Amino acid sequence: MPPVEDKIRYWRRVNCNGRMNGGRFEAAQSRDGPWITLGWSRWWPSYSGEQMILPPGTLSQYKAFRYVGHLWGTVAEIEFIQNGAKITGVVFGTPGSWGNYGATVGKAFDGDTSTYWDAPDWDDDNHAGIERP
């Protein structure tokens, strides 16, 4: 049986149309990088989720994965899926949240598309990631 494709699934935050424009998904051997780009988010992803298909075995080469927002750091949910299984691990990223409302990076990986990560500032380096143990 051939291996199942790897993929990235992601959902946009409700009422934040276009904020994922220019965002990118990256991978590295550790959360310290260096990072390679796996792909770019769509301008206006669906509320029901988008997926980016990757060749089988792509994600197995890396230990850390992240979404880097372009200017806006906001996303409802992210899943990195290797050979059909969701990658789990330690969440990391830009600390804090806009207005200190608790929409921190952990919300991007909590399995709930009604919550969201909202970075504290408008910056090209805002990121939410997960690193395998």
N, CA, C and O atoms as a printed pandas DataFrame, in Angstrom:
     atom_number atom_name residue_name chain_id  residue_number  x_coord  y_coord  z_coord
0              1         N          MET        A               1    0.849   -1.185    0.000
1              2        CA          MET        A               1    0.000    0.000    0.000
2              3         C          MET        A               1    0.893    1.245    0.000
3              4         O          MET        A               1    1.805    1.333    0.822
4              5         N          PRO        A               2    0.656    2.213   -0.899
5              6        CA          PRO        A               2    1.501    3.414   -0.954
6              7         C          PRO        A               2    1.279    4.294    0.280
7              8         O          PRO        A               2    0.208    4.255    0.884
8              9         N          PRO        A               3    2.297    5.093    0.657
9             10        CA          PRO        A               3    2.134    5.974    1.819
10            11         C          PRO        A               3    1.061    7.032    1.570
11            12         O          PRO        A               3    0.824    7.450    0.437
12            13         N          VAL        A               4    0.430    7.444    2.646
13            14        CA          VAL        A               4   -0.575    8.496    2.584
14            15         C          VAL        A               4    0.153    9.835    2.472
15            16         O          VAL        A               4    1.186   10.046    3.106
16            17         N          GLU        A               5   -0.396   10.731    1.661
17            18        CA          GLU        A               5    0.221   12.049    1.502
18            19         C          GLU        A               5    0.270   12.806    2.826
19            20         O          GLU        A               5   -0.577   12.613    3.698
20            21         N          ASP        A               6    1.251   13.648    2.959
21            22        CA          ASP        A               6    1.322   14.563    4.096
22            23         C          ASP        A               6    0.507   15.805    3.720
23            24         O          ASP        A               6    0.336   16.109    2.540
24            25         N          LYS        A               7    0.009   16.515    4.729
25            26        CA          LYS        A               7   -0.749   17.729    4.435
26            27         C          LYS        A               7   -0.747   18.683    5.615
27            28         O          LYS        A               7   -0.434   18.318    6.749
28            29         N          ILE        A               8   -1.103   19.899    5.309
29            30        CA          ILE        A               8   -1.303   20.938    6.314
30            31         C          ILE        A               8   -2.750   21.373    6.176
31            32         O          ILE        A               8   -3.195   21.732    5.086
32            33         N          ARG        A               9   -3.483   21.340    7.275
33            34        CA          ARG        A               9   -4.864   21.829    7.291
34            35         C          ARG        A               9   -4.904   23.080    8.153
35            36         O          ARG        A               9   -4.241   23.156    9.187
36            37         N          TYR        A              10   -5.691   24.067    7.715
37            38        CA          TYR        A              10   -5.784   25.305    8.495
38            39         C          TYR        A              10   -7.132   25.981    8.280
39            40         O          TYR        A              10   -7.763   25.845    7.233
40            41         N          TRP        A              11   -7.546   26.709    9.300
41            42        CA          TRP        A              11   -8.819   27.416    9.305
42            43         C          TRP        A              11   -8.574   28.879    9.649
43            44         O          TRP        A              11   -7.756   29.190   10.515
44            45         N          ARG        A              12   -9.277   29.766    8.978
45            46        CA          ARG        A              12   -9.131   31.188    9.294
46            47         C          ARG        A              12  -10.012   31.566   10.470
47            48         O          ARG        A              12  -11.002   30.902   10.779
48            49         N          ARG        A              13   -9.629   32.627   11.098
49            50        CA          ARG        A              13  -10.399   33.187   12.209
50            51         C          ARG        A              13  -11.674   33.823   11.658
51            52         O          ARG        A              13  -11.638   34.512   10.638
52            53         N          VAL        A              14  -12.786   33.594   12.327
53            54        CA          VAL        A              14  -14.061   34.177   11.925
54            55         C          VAL        A              14  -13.954   35.706   11.927
55            56         O          VAL        A              14  -13.364   36.295   12.833
56            57         N          ASN        A              15  -14.522   36.328   10.920
57            58        CA          ASN        A              15  -14.570   37.789   10.762
58            59         C          ASN        A              15  -13.208   38.447   10.561
59            60         O          ASN        A              15  -13.063   39.650   10.780
60            61         N          CYS        A              16  -12.223   37.678   10.153
61            62        CA          CYS        A              16  -10.899   38.245    9.860
62            63         C          CYS        A              16  -10.493   37.864    8.441
63            64         O          CYS        A              16   -9.449   37.247    8.226
64            65         N          ASN        A              17  -11.310   38.229    7.499
65            66        CA          ASN        A              17  -11.086   37.910    6.103
66            67         C          ASN        A              17   -9.794   38.551    5.610
67            68         O          ASN        A              17   -9.538   39.727    5.866
68            69         N          GLY        A              18   -8.996   37.782    4.916
69            70        CA          GLY        A              18   -7.781   38.300    4.312
70            71         C          GLY        A              18   -6.577   38.393    5.221
71            72         O          GLY        A              18   -5.484   38.687    4.736
72            73         N          ARG        A              19   -6.719   38.160    6.508
73            74        CA          ARG        A              19   -5.574   38.309    7.409
74            75         C          ARG        A              19   -4.524   37.220    7.248
75            76         O          ARG        A              19   -3.416   37.353    7.768
76            77         N          MET        A              20   -4.852   36.147    6.539
77            78        CA          MET        A              20   -3.854   35.105    6.306
78            79         C          MET        A              20   -3.090   35.348    5.008
79            80         O          MET        A              20   -2.207   34.566    4.659
80            81         N          ASN        A              21   -3.417   36.420    4.291
81            82        CA          ASN        A              21   -2.740   36.749    3.043
82            83         C          ASN        A              21   -1.237   36.889    3.266
83            84         O          ASN        A              21   -0.798   37.681    4.100
84            85         N          GLY        A              22   -0.455   36.117    2.519
85            86        CA          GLY        A              22    1.000   36.211    2.626
86            87         C          GLY        A              22    1.609   35.377    3.735
87            88         O          GLY        A              22    2.831   35.342    3.874
88            89         N          GLY        A              23    0.783   34.704    4.530
89            90        CA          GLY        A              23    1.315   33.842    5.587
90            91         C          GLY        A              23    1.952   32.598    4.985
91            92         O          GLY        A              23    1.580   32.161    3.896
92            93         N          ARG        A              24    2.915   32.033    5.702
93            94        CA          ARG        A              24    3.597   30.858    5.160
94            95         C          ARG        A              24    3.734   29.765    6.223
95            96         O          ARG        A              24    3.780   30.031    7.424
96            97         N          PHE        A              25    3.796   28.536    5.731
97            98        CA          PHE        A              25    4.012   27.378    6.580
98            99         C          PHE        A              25    5.450   26.933    6.384
99           100         O          PHE        A              25    5.929   26.830    5.255
100          101         N          GLU        A              26    6.143   26.669    7.503
101          102        CA          GLU        A              26    7.565   26.355    7.448
102          103         C          GLU        A              26    7.892   25.115    8.280
103          104         O          GLU        A              26    7.106   24.693    9.128
104          105         N          ALA        A              27    9.067   24.542    8.022
105          106        CA          ALA        A              27    9.549   23.374    8.764
106          107         C          ALA        A              27   11.045   23.523    9.013
107          108         O          ALA        A              27   11.751   24.198    8.264
108          109         N          ALA        A              28   11.520   22.870   10.095
109          110        CA          ALA        A              28   12.942   22.910   10.454
110          111         C          ALA        A              28   13.269   21.706   11.328
111          112         O          ALA        A              28   12.379   20.966   11.748
112          113         N          GLN        A              29   14.549   21.523   11.594
113          114        CA          GLN        A              29   15.001   20.444   12.480
114          115         C          GLN        A              29   14.761   20.767   13.951
115          116         O          GLN        A              29   14.688   19.863   14.783
116          117         N          SER        A              30   14.638   22.067   14.277
117          118        CA          SER        A              30   14.300   22.490   15.648
118          119         C          SER        A              30   13.604   23.839   15.560
119          120         O          SER        A              30   13.622   24.484   14.512
120          121         N          ARG        A              31   12.999   24.261   16.644
121          122        CA          ARG        A              31   12.287   25.540   16.644
122          123         C          ARG        A              31   13.221   26.729   16.445
123          124         O          ARG        A              31   12.760   27.850   16.229
124          125         N          ASP        A              32   14.534   26.491   16.516
125          126        CA          ASP        A              32   15.509   27.550   16.283
126          127         C          ASP        A              32   15.872   27.713   14.805
127          128         O          ASP        A              32   16.628   28.616   14.449
128          129         N          GLY        A              33   15.329   26.832   13.935
129          130        CA          GLY        A              33   15.599   26.925   12.499
130          131         C          GLY        A              33   16.906   26.256   12.135
131          132         O          GLY        A              33   17.459   25.523   12.954
132          133         N          PRO        A              34   17.419   26.479   10.937
133          134        CA          PRO        A              34   16.884   27.339    9.876
134          135         C          PRO        A              34   15.611   26.747    9.270
135          136         O          PRO        A              34   15.432   25.530    9.227
136          137         N          TRP        A              35   14.740   27.628    8.807
137          138        CA          TRP        A              35   13.416   27.256    8.328
138          139         C          TRP        A              35   13.378   27.163    6.809
139          140         O          TRP        A              35   14.044   27.928    6.111
140          141         N          ILE        A              36   12.591   26.218    6.309
141          142        CA          ILE        A              36   12.315   26.131    4.879
142          143         C          ILE        A              36   10.800   26.333    4.697
143          144         O          ILE        A              36   10.012   25.941    5.557
144          145         N          THR        A              37   10.413   26.926    3.606
145          146        CA          THR        A              37    9.000   27.179    3.341
146          147         C          THR        A              37    8.362   25.959    2.682
147          148         O          THR        A              37    8.838   25.468    1.658
148          149         N          LEU        A              38    7.278   25.482    3.289
149          150        CA          LEU        A              38    6.507   24.367    2.732
150          151         C          LEU        A              38    5.426   24.874    1.782
151          152         O          LEU        A              38    5.062   24.188    0.826
152          153         N          GLY        A              39    4.917   26.066    2.043
153          154        CA          GLY        A              39    3.870   26.636    1.199
154          155         C          GLY        A              39    3.292   27.887    1.819
155          156         O          GLY        A              39    3.661   28.283    2.925
156          157         N          TRP        A              40    2.385   28.500    1.092
157          158        CA          TRP        A              40    1.758   29.770    1.479
158          159         C          TRP        A              40    0.271   29.582    1.723
159          160         O          TRP        A              40   -0.372   28.762    1.067
160          161         N          SER        A              41   -0.278   30.342    2.669
161          162        CA          SER        A              41   -1.716   30.276    2.928
162          163         C          SER        A              41   -2.479   30.981    1.807
163          164         O          SER        A              41   -1.947   31.850    1.117
164          165         N          ARG        A              42   -3.716   30.588    1.651
165          166        CA          ARG        A              42   -4.575   31.244    0.669
166          167         C          ARG        A              42   -4.986   32.604    1.179
167          168         O          ARG        A              42   -5.020   32.839    2.387
168          169         N          TRP        A              43   -5.296   33.498    0.262
169          170        CA          TRP        A              43   -5.721   34.860    0.603
170          171         C          TRP        A              43   -6.926   34.844    1.534
171          172         O          TRP        A              43   -6.966   35.590    2.512
172          173         N          TRP        A              44   -7.893   34.010    1.240
173          174        CA          TRP        A              44   -9.144   34.005    1.991
174          175         C          TRP        A              44   -9.562   32.565    2.226
175          176         O          TRP        A              44  -10.472   32.072    1.560
176          177         N          PRO        A              45   -8.907   31.873    3.173
177          178        CA          PRO        A              45   -9.263   30.470    3.404
178          179         C          PRO        A              45  -10.694   30.319    3.905
179          180         O          PRO        A              45  -11.262   31.235    4.501
180          181         N          SER        A              46  -11.248   29.174    3.656
181          182        CA          SER        A              46  -12.618   28.870    4.038
182          183         C          SER        A              46  -12.743   28.698    5.554
183          184         O          SER        A              46  -11.788   28.310    6.226
184          185         N          TYR        A              47  -13.931   28.992    6.079
185          186        CA          TYR        A              47  -14.196   28.713    7.491
186          187         C          TYR        A              47  -14.182   27.210    7.743
187          188         O          TYR        A              47  -13.891   26.763    8.852
188          189         N          SER        A              48  -14.498   26.434    6.707
189          190        CA          SER        A              48  -14.539   24.984    6.868
190          191         C          SER        A              48  -13.169   24.343    6.699
191          192         O          SER        A              48  -13.046   23.121    6.767
192          193         N          GLY        A              49  -12.136   25.157    6.479
193          194        CA          GLY        A              49  -10.775   24.657    6.426
194          195         C          GLY        A              49  -10.227   24.511    5.016
195          196         O          GLY        A              49  -10.960   24.267    4.058
196          197         N          GLU        A              50   -8.941   24.666    4.925
197          198        CA          GLU        A              50   -8.197   24.486    3.677
198          199         C          GLU        A              50   -7.150   23.426    3.939
199          200         O          GLU        A              50   -6.792   23.170    5.089
200          201         N          GLN        A              51   -6.661   22.814    2.890
201          202        CA          GLN        A              51   -5.554   21.891    3.070
202          203         C          GLN        A              51   -4.549   22.042    1.958
203          204         O          GLN        A              51   -4.897   22.299    0.806
204          205         N          MET        A              52   -3.313   21.880    2.321
205          206        CA          MET        A              52   -2.191   21.938    1.403
206          207         C          MET        A              52   -1.608   20.532    1.357
207          208         O          MET        A              52   -1.121   20.029    2.369
208          209         N          ILE        A              53   -1.653   19.901    0.200
209          210        CA          ILE        A              53   -1.148   18.540    0.039
210          211         C          ILE        A              53    0.362   18.593   -0.231
211          212         O          ILE        A              53    0.833   19.372   -1.059
212          213         N          LEU        A              54    1.097   17.756    0.480
213          214        CA          LEU        A              54    2.545   17.664    0.327
214          215         C          LEU        A              54    2.903   16.244   -0.115
215          216         O          LEU        A              54    2.146   15.311    0.151
216          217         N          PRO        A              55    4.032   16.067   -0.778
217          218        CA          PRO        A              55    4.437   14.713   -1.159
218          219         C          PRO        A              55    4.606   13.814    0.070
219          220         O          PRO        A              55    5.011   14.296    1.128
220          221         N          PRO        A              56    4.302   12.511   -0.050
221          222        CA          PRO        A              56    4.490   11.590    1.083
222          223         C          PRO        A              56    5.923   11.687    1.615
223          224         O          PRO        A              56    6.879   11.751    0.842
224          225         N          GLY        A              57    6.058   11.696    2.929
225          226        CA          GLY        A              57    7.366   11.735    3.563
226          227         C          GLY        A              57    7.941   13.117    3.788
227          228         O          GLY        A              57    8.984   13.246    4.429
228          229         N          THR        A              58    7.293   14.156    3.281
229          230        CA          THR        A              58    7.820   15.515    3.439
230          231         C          THR        A              58    7.978   15.886    4.911
231          232         O          THR        A              58    9.043   16.353    5.316
232          233         N          LEU        A              59    6.942   15.687    5.709
233          234        CA          LEU        A              59    6.978   16.121    7.110
234          235         C          LEU        A              59    7.875   15.241    7.974
235          236         O          LEU        A              59    8.344   15.680    9.024
236          237         N          SER        A              60    8.117   14.016    7.549
237          238        CA          SER        A              60    8.968   13.115    8.351
238          239         C          SER        A              60   10.416   13.606    8.415
239          240         O          SER        A              60   11.179   13.151    9.268
240          241         N          GLN        A              61   10.796   14.507    7.546
241          242        CA          GLN        A              61   12.162   15.032    7.507
242          243         C          GLN        A              61   12.425   16.109    8.557
243          244         O          GLN        A              61   13.570   16.515    8.757
244          245         N          TYR        A              62   11.362   16.574    9.232
245          246        CA          TYR        A              62   11.492   17.722   10.130
246          247         C          TYR        A              62   10.906   17.434   11.509
247          248         O          TYR        A              62   10.108   16.515   11.694
248          249         N          LYS        A              63   11.331   18.248   12.463
249          250        CA          LYS        A              63   10.867   18.100   13.837
250          251         C          LYS        A              63    9.968   19.264   14.280
251          252         O          LYS        A              63    9.108   19.095   15.144
252          253         N          ALA        A              64   10.172   20.433   13.688
253          254        CA          ALA        A              64    9.420   21.628   14.084
254          255         C          ALA        A              64    8.672   22.204   12.884
255          256         O          ALA        A              64    9.160   22.171   11.755
256          257         N          PHE        A              65    7.483   22.728   13.151
257          258        CA          PHE        A              65    6.618   23.266   12.110
258          259         C          PHE        A              65    5.981   24.548   12.634
259          260         O          PHE        A              65    5.675   24.658   13.821
260          261         N          ARG        A              66    5.781   25.519   11.736
261          262        CA          ARG        A              66    5.157   26.753   12.197
262          263         C          ARG        A              66    4.426   27.464   11.059
263          264         O          ARG        A              66    4.668   27.227    9.875
264          265         N          TYR        A              67    3.520   28.349   11.480
265          266        CA          TYR        A              67    2.842   29.272   10.578
266          267         C          TYR        A              67    3.369   30.654   10.924
267          268         O          TYR        A              67    3.366   31.053   12.088
268          269         N          VAL        A              68    3.819   31.382    9.916
269          270        CA          VAL        A              68    4.309   32.747   10.104
270          271         C          VAL        A              68    3.340   33.681    9.400
271          272         O          VAL        A              68    3.195   33.630    8.178
272          273         N          GLY        A              69    2.680   34.530   10.168
273          274        CA          GLY        A              69    1.729   35.469    9.576
274          275         C          GLY        A              69    2.454   36.633    8.927
275          276         O          GLY        A              69    3.475   37.098    9.433
276          277         N          HIS        A              70    1.931   37.099    7.816
277          278        CA          HIS        A              70    2.475   38.298    7.171
278          279         C          HIS        A              70    1.718   39.489    7.732
279          280         O          HIS        A              70    0.541   39.683    7.429
280          281         N          LEU        A              71    2.384   40.275    8.538
281          282        CA          LEU        A              71    1.816   41.414    9.253
282          283         C          LEU        A              71    0.842   40.959   10.333
283          284         O          LEU        A              71    1.093   41.189   11.517
284          285         N          TRP        A              72   -0.252   40.328    9.959
285          286        CA          TRP        A              72   -1.199   39.834   10.956
286          287         C          TRP        A              72   -0.793   38.431   11.386
287          288         O          TRP        A              72   -0.459   37.601   10.542
288          289         N          GLY        A              73   -0.816   38.165   12.640
289          290        CA          GLY        A              73   -0.597   36.814   13.145
290          291         C          GLY        A              73   -1.897   36.320   13.718
291          292         O          GLY        A              73   -2.131   36.442   14.920
292          293         N          THR        A              74   -2.741   35.769   12.888
293          294        CA          THR        A              74   -4.009   35.259   13.384
294          295         C          THR        A              74   -4.455   34.063   12.547
295          296         O          THR        A              74   -4.410   34.097   11.317
296          297         N          VAL        A              75   -4.884   33.016   13.229
297          298        CA          VAL        A              75   -5.389   31.809   12.578
298          299         C          VAL        A              75   -6.219   31.052   13.622
299          300         O          VAL        A              75   -5.901   31.068   14.811
300          301         N          ALA        A              76   -7.280   30.393   13.162
301          302        CA          ALA        A              76   -8.136   29.654   14.099
302          303         C          ALA        A              76   -7.525   28.317   14.489
303          304         O          ALA        A              76   -7.502   27.967   15.669
304          305         N          GLU        A              77   -7.029   27.567   13.511
305          306        CA          GLU        A              77   -6.516   26.230   13.816
306          307         C          GLU        A              77   -5.534   25.796   12.740
307          308         O          GLU        A              77   -5.695   26.122   11.564
308          309         N          ILE        A              78   -4.510   25.051   13.161
309          310        CA          ILE        A              78   -3.508   24.496   12.250
310          311         C          ILE        A              78   -3.291   23.034   12.613
311          312         O          ILE        A              78   -3.208   22.682   13.789
312          313         N          GLU        A              79   -3.200   22.185   11.591
313          314        CA          GLU        A              79   -2.850   20.774   11.782
314          315         C          GLU        A              79   -1.790   20.396   10.755
315          316         O          GLU        A              79   -1.975   20.609    9.557
316          317         N          PHE        A              80   -0.696   19.845   11.220
317          318        CA          PHE        A              80    0.308   19.256   10.348
318          319         C          PHE        A              80    0.070   17.753   10.412
319          320         O          PHE        A              80    0.146   17.158   11.487
320          321         N          ILE        A              81   -0.218   17.136    9.273
321          322        CA          ILE        A              81   -0.622   15.734    9.252
322          323         C          ILE        A              81    0.384   14.925    8.432
323          324         O          ILE        A              81    0.574   15.155    7.238
324          325         N          GLN        A              82    1.022   13.967    9.116
325          326        CA          GLN        A              82    2.024   13.114    8.485
326          327         C          GLN        A              82    1.480   11.704    8.347
327          328         O          GLN        A              82    1.099   11.077    9.335
328          329         N          ASN        A              83    1.445   11.213    7.130
329          330        CA          ASN        A              83    0.988    9.845    6.858
330          331         C          ASN        A              83   -0.360    9.546    7.532
331          332         O          ASN        A              83   -0.578    8.450    8.047
332          333         N          GLY        A              84   -1.248   10.532    7.517
333          334        CA          GLY        A              84   -2.600   10.367    8.056
334          335         C          GLY        A              84   -2.768   10.675    9.531
335          336         O          GLY        A              84   -3.896   10.663   10.025
336          337         N          ALA        A              85   -1.673   10.956   10.267
337          338        CA          ALA        A              85   -1.765   11.224   11.710
338          339         C          ALA        A              85   -1.351   12.666   12.025
339          340         O          ALA        A              85   -0.360   13.173   11.498
340          341         N          LYS        A              86   -2.128   13.307   12.889
341          342        CA          LYS        A              86   -1.835   14.674   13.305
342          343         C          LYS        A              86   -0.564   14.697   14.148
343          344         O          LYS        A              86   -0.415   13.909   15.081
344          345         N          ILE        A              87    0.354   15.608   13.811
345          346        CA          ILE        A              87    1.594   15.762   14.575
346          347         C          ILE        A              87    1.289   16.503   15.865
347          348         O          ILE        A              87    0.616   17.534   15.851
348          349         N          THR        A              88    1.780   15.983   16.973
349          350        CA          THR        A              88    1.606   16.609   18.285
350          351         C          THR        A              88    2.976   16.931   18.868
351          352         O          THR        A              88    3.998   16.427   18.402
352          353         N          GLY        A              89    2.980   17.771   19.883
353          354        CA          GLY        A              89    4.238   18.123   20.522
354          355         C          GLY        A              89    4.094   19.373   21.358
355          356         O          GLY        A              89    3.008   19.697   21.839
356          357         N          VAL        A              90    5.201   20.071   21.527
357          358        CA          VAL        A              90    5.261   21.284   22.342
358          359         C          VAL        A              90    4.958   22.487   21.452
359          360         O          VAL        A              90    5.578   22.672   20.405
360          361         N          VAL        A              91    3.999   23.298   21.883
361          362        CA          VAL        A              91    3.618   24.503   21.153
362          363         C          VAL        A              91    4.587   25.626   21.512
363          364         O          VAL        A              91    4.994   25.762   22.666
364          365         N          PHE        A              92    4.950   26.428   20.515
365          366        CA          PHE        A              92    5.829   27.583   20.735
366          367         C          PHE        A              92    5.404   28.708   19.801
367          368         O          PHE        A              92    4.607   28.488   18.889
368          369         N          GLY        A              93    5.919   29.893   20.017
369          370        CA          GLY        A              93    5.627   31.003   19.111
370          371         C          GLY        A              93    5.704   32.351   19.787
371          372         O          GLY        A              93    6.238   32.492   20.888
372          373         N          THR        A              94    5.158   33.336   19.101
373          374        CA          THR        A              94    5.160   34.710   19.594
374          375         C          THR        A              94    4.363   34.773   20.899
375          376         O          THR        A              94    3.189   34.402   20.921
376          377         N          PRO        A              95    4.986   35.237   21.986
377          378        CA          PRO        A              95    4.266   35.289   23.266
378          379         C          PRO        A              95    3.221   36.398   23.310
379          380         O          PRO        A              95    3.329   37.413   22.622
380          381         N          GLY        A              96    2.205   36.170   24.141
381          382        CA          GLY        A              96    1.168   37.177   24.338
382          383         C          GLY        A              96    0.063   37.091   23.315
383          384         O          GLY        A              96    0.019   36.167   22.503
384          385         N          SER        A              97   -0.846   38.079   23.360
385          386        CA          SER        A              97   -1.940   38.159   22.396
386          387         C          SER        A              97   -2.409   39.607   22.293
387          388         O          SER        A              97   -2.168   40.416   23.189
388          389         N          TRP        A              98   -3.075   39.918   21.200
389          390        CA          TRP        A              98   -3.598   41.268   20.984
390          391         C          TRP        A              98   -4.493   41.655   22.155
391          392         O          TRP        A              98   -5.440   40.940   22.482
392          393         N          GLY        A              99   -4.195   42.777   22.777
393          394        CA          GLY        A              99   -4.992   43.262   23.893
394          395         C          GLY        A              99   -4.942   42.379   25.121
395          396         O          GLY        A              99   -5.734   42.568   26.044
396          397         N          ASN        A             100   -4.023   41.411   25.156
397          398        CA          ASN        A             100   -3.910   40.460   26.268
398          399         C          ASN        A             100   -5.236   39.764   26.579
399          400         O          ASN        A             100   -5.589   39.586   27.745
400          401         N          TYR        A             101   -5.975   39.367   25.522
401          402        CA          TYR        A             101   -7.267   38.703   25.688
402          403         C          TYR        A             101   -7.173   37.190   25.788
403          404         O          TYR        A             101   -8.197   36.512   25.867
404          405         N          GLY        A             102   -5.947   36.647   25.786
405          406        CA          GLY        A             102   -5.784   35.211   25.962
406          407         C          GLY        A             102   -5.772   34.393   24.680
407          408         O          GLY        A             102   -5.788   33.163   24.734
408          409         N          ALA        A             103   -5.745   35.060   23.521
409          410        CA          ALA        A             103   -5.722   34.346   22.236
410          411         C          ALA        A             103   -4.268   34.027   21.864
411          412         O          ALA        A             103   -3.767   34.478   20.833
412          413         N          THR        A             104   -3.607   33.250   22.711
413          414        CA          THR        A             104   -2.182   32.943   22.555
414          415         C          THR        A             104   -1.961   31.779   21.582
415          416         O          THR        A             104   -2.918   31.157   21.122
416          417         N          VAL        A             105   -0.691   31.491   21.272
417          418        CA          VAL        A             105   -0.341   30.506   20.245
418          419         C          VAL        A             105   -0.956   29.125   20.488
419          420         O          VAL        A             105   -1.230   28.407   19.527
420          421         N          GLY        A             106   -1.175   28.749   21.708
421          422        CA          GLY        A             106   -1.775   27.439   21.992
422          423         C          GLY        A             106   -3.147   27.267   21.365
423          424         O          GLY        A             106   -3.556   26.143   21.073
424          425         N          LYS        A             107   -3.864   28.365   21.154
425          426        CA          LYS        A             107   -5.201   28.307   20.544
426          427         C          LYS        A             107   -5.135   27.816   19.100
427          428         O          LYS        A             107   -6.113   27.268   18.592
428          429         N          ALA        A             108   -3.999   28.005   18.432
429          430        CA          ALA        A             108   -3.858   27.564   17.037
430          431         C          ALA        A             108   -3.745   26.047   16.924
431          432         O          ALA        A             108   -3.871   25.493   15.832
432          433         N          PHE        A             109   -3.508   25.375   18.053
433          434        CA          PHE        A             109   -3.307   23.917   18.036
434          435         C          PHE        A             109   -4.203   23.199   19.044
435          436         O          PHE        A             109   -3.911   22.066   19.426
436          437         N          ASP        A             110   -5.288   23.842   19.479
437          438        CA          ASP        A             110   -6.128   23.251   20.527
438          439         C          ASP        A             110   -7.243   22.346   20.002
439          440         O          ASP        A             110   -8.011   21.800   20.795
440          441         N          GLY        A             111   -7.346   22.177   18.675
441          442        CA          GLY        A             111   -8.369   21.309   18.100
442          443         C          GLY        A             111   -9.746   21.942   18.003
443          444         O          GLY        A             111  -10.714   21.263   17.660
444          445         N          ASP        A             112   -9.849   23.236   18.300
445          446        CA          ASP        A             112  -11.129   23.936   18.314
446          447         C          ASP        A             112  -11.083   25.091   17.315
447          448         O          ASP        A             112  -10.364   26.065   17.536
448          449         N          THR        A             113  -11.833   24.997   16.229
449          450        CA          THR        A             113  -11.806   26.047   15.205
450          451         C          THR        A             113  -12.576   27.300   15.608
451          452         O          THR        A             113  -12.566   28.290   14.876
452          453         N          SER        A             114  -13.247   27.273   16.768
453          454        CA          SER        A             114  -13.943   28.480   17.231
454          455         C          SER        A             114  -13.041   29.368   18.085
455          456         O          SER        A             114  -13.395   30.511   18.375
456          457         N          THR        A             115  -11.875   28.852   18.492
457          458        CA          THR        A             115  -10.887   29.684   19.191
458          459         C          THR        A             115   -9.835   30.104   18.163
459          460         O          THR        A             115   -9.822   29.585   17.047
460          461         N          TYR        A             116   -8.969   31.022   18.522
461          462        CA          TYR        A             116   -7.979   31.490   17.563
462          463         C          TYR        A             116   -6.755   32.068   18.257
463          464         O          TYR        A             116   -6.797   32.480   19.416
464          465         N          TRP        A             117   -5.655   32.082   17.495
465          466        CA          TRP        A             117   -4.429   32.764   17.904
466          467         C          TRP        A             117   -4.455   34.150   17.286
467          468         O          TRP        A             117   -4.758   34.297   16.101
468          469         N          ASP        A             118   -4.143   35.162   18.074
469          470        CA          ASP        A             118   -4.104   36.544   17.614
470          471         C          ASP        A             118   -2.862   37.185   18.212
471          472         O          ASP        A             118   -2.830   37.489   19.404
472          473         N          ALA        A             119   -1.836   37.392   17.386
473          474        CA          ALA        A             119   -0.546   37.910   17.857
474          475         C          ALA        A             119   -0.686   39.287   18.499
475          476         O          ALA        A             119   -1.610   40.033   18.175
476          477         N          PRO        A             120    0.232   39.627   19.410
477          478        CA          PRO        A             120    0.119   40.881   20.154
478          479         C          PRO        A             120    0.379   42.141   19.334
479          480         O          PRO        A             120   -0.122   43.211   19.678
480          481         N          ASP        A             121    1.148   42.033   18.265
481          482        CA          ASP        A             121    1.508   43.198   17.466
482          483         C          ASP        A             121    1.406   42.888   15.987
483          484         O          ASP        A             121    1.305   41.728   15.587
484          485         N          TRP        A             122    1.432   43.918   15.194
485          486        CA          TRP        A             122    1.425   43.819   13.737
486          487         C          TRP        A             122    2.863   43.702   13.295
487          488         O          TRP        A             122    3.574   44.706   13.273
488          489         N          ASP        A             123    3.332   42.481   12.931
489          490        CA          ASP        A             123    4.753   42.247   12.674
490          491         C          ASP        A             123    4.924   41.069   11.719
491          492         O          ASP        A             123    4.144   40.117   11.761
492          493         N          ASP        A             124    5.937   41.128   10.861
493          494        CA          ASP        A             124    6.197   40.048    9.909
494          495         C          ASP        A             124    6.784   38.793   10.547
495          496         O          ASP        A             124    6.932   37.782    9.861
496          497         N          ASP        A             125    7.120   38.820   11.820
497          498        CA          ASP        A             125    7.743   37.670   12.459
498          499         C          ASP        A             125    6.808   36.922   13.418
499          500         O          ASP        A             125    7.251   36.005   14.110
500          501         N          ASN        A             126    5.536   37.293   13.471
501          502        CA          ASN        A             126    4.593   36.591   14.335
502          503         C          ASN        A             126    4.437   35.156   13.860
503          504         O          ASN        A             126    4.206   34.903   12.677
504          505         N          HIS        A             127    4.564   34.222   14.791
505          506        CA          HIS        A             127    4.489   32.822   14.393
506          507         C          HIS        A             127    3.903   31.952   15.505
507          508         O          HIS        A             127    4.010   32.250   16.694
508          509         N          ALA        A             128    3.277   30.861   15.056
509          510        CA          ALA        A             128    2.723   29.835   15.959
510          511         C          ALA        A             128    3.213   28.496   15.442
511          512         O          ALA        A             128    3.022   28.161   14.272
512          513         N          GLY        A             129    3.855   27.720   16.336
513          514        CA          GLY        A             129    4.434   26.473   15.886
514          515         C          GLY        A             129    4.290   25.325   16.869
515          516         O          GLY        A             129    3.837   25.490   18.002
516          517         N          ILE        A             130    4.690   24.169   16.395
517          518        CA          ILE        A             130    4.674   22.960   17.217
518          519         C          ILE        A             130    5.938   22.176   16.912
519          520         O          ILE        A             130    6.359   22.071   15.760
520          521         N          GLU        A             131    6.548   21.618   17.981
521          522        CA          GLU        A             131    7.767   20.847   17.836
522          523         C          GLU        A             131    7.561   19.466   18.452
523          524         O          GLU        A             131    7.101   19.334   19.586
524          525         N          ARG        A             132    7.912   18.446   17.678
525          526        CA          ARG        A             132    7.790   17.078   18.202
526          527         C          ARG        A             132    8.761   16.885   19.364
527          528         O          ARG        A             132    9.815   17.521   19.418
528          529         N          PRO        A             133    8.394   16.001   20.291
529          530        CA          PRO        A             133    9.327   15.715   21.407
530          531         C          PRO        A             133   10.578   15.001   20.910
531          532         O          PRO        A             133   11.465   14.685   21.703
